[in-house]
Amino acid sequence: MAPEIEVAVQQLPHGAGLPLPEYQSADAAGMDLRAALAEHEPLTLRPMARALVPTALAIALPPGYEAQVRPRSGLAYRHGISVLNAPGTIDADYRGEVQVLLVNLGGENVLIERGMRIAQLVVAPVTRAQLRLVEALPETQRGAGGFGSTGGT
Ligand SMILES: O=c1ccn([C@H]2C[C@H](O)[C@@H](COP(=O)(O)OP(=O)(O)OP(=O)(O)O)O2)c(=O)[nH]1
């Protein structure tokens, strides 16, 4: 069983009637976020276009936590819809509306409608680093090797 924390959530007026995010299975890591677009104003996302989609949710994470806005694999597989800044970061001190920056990487127009599950929200603990300026770093076998330095396959 994963540890649970309580997160205060507010549903903004334009979300009225939409279900709150829920975990879809017993051990799901993410809760689905729904598009809080107006009923009569669906969004057509053209190939390579991006759009900031409202969720009508505002949350108060406890200090020491973040929430990540991640793509849904089904939408990505079927339509090429992803989250452009994935994973989007919701800071613990953010009190504005959670928004989802969708991008259409597929070849066809995709219609985003009110109530559609467009992304998922994963709450995770955060470690903050205290930077300490030094003259030299401890040596390792890898050293500065990266970007394929261990071979192509
Ligand atoms: O996918 C996202 C990413 C961010 N945010 C909100 C919550 C986050 O706490 C705030 C700032 O995000 P970020 O730090 O990624 O944005 P920035 O471009 O660095 O802006 P800022 O200067 O406001 O920090 O915007 C979202 O609603 N959705």
The ligand as a Gaussian input file, in Angstrom:
#p B3LYP/6-31G(d) Opt

LIG

0 1
 O        1.876000      21.701000     -16.459000
 C        1.822000      22.621000     -15.625000
 C        2.986000      23.223000     -15.133000
 C        2.846000      24.249000     -14.210000
 N        1.626000      24.654000     -13.785000
 C        1.506000      25.693000     -12.765000
 C        1.850000      25.117000     -11.400000
 C        3.259000      25.539000     -11.160000
 O        3.536000      25.641000      -9.781000
 C        3.300000      26.879000     -11.879000
 C        4.638000      27.257000     -12.358000
 O        5.144000      26.238000     -13.173000
 P        6.647000      26.235000     -13.688000
 O        7.565000      26.532000     -12.560000
 O        6.846000      25.019000     -14.485000
 O        6.568000      27.468000     -14.690000
 P        7.576000      28.598000     -15.046000
 O        7.515000      28.745000     -16.497000
 O        8.924000      28.365000     -14.408000
 O        6.805000      29.800000     -14.413000
 P        6.975000      30.557000     -13.030000
 O        7.918000      31.657000     -13.332000
 O        5.594000      31.030000     -12.717000
 O        7.483000      29.574000     -12.008000
 O        2.415000      26.720000     -13.009000
 C        0.485000      24.053000     -14.264000
 O       -0.649000      24.386000     -13.897000
 N        0.614000      23.057000     -15.171000

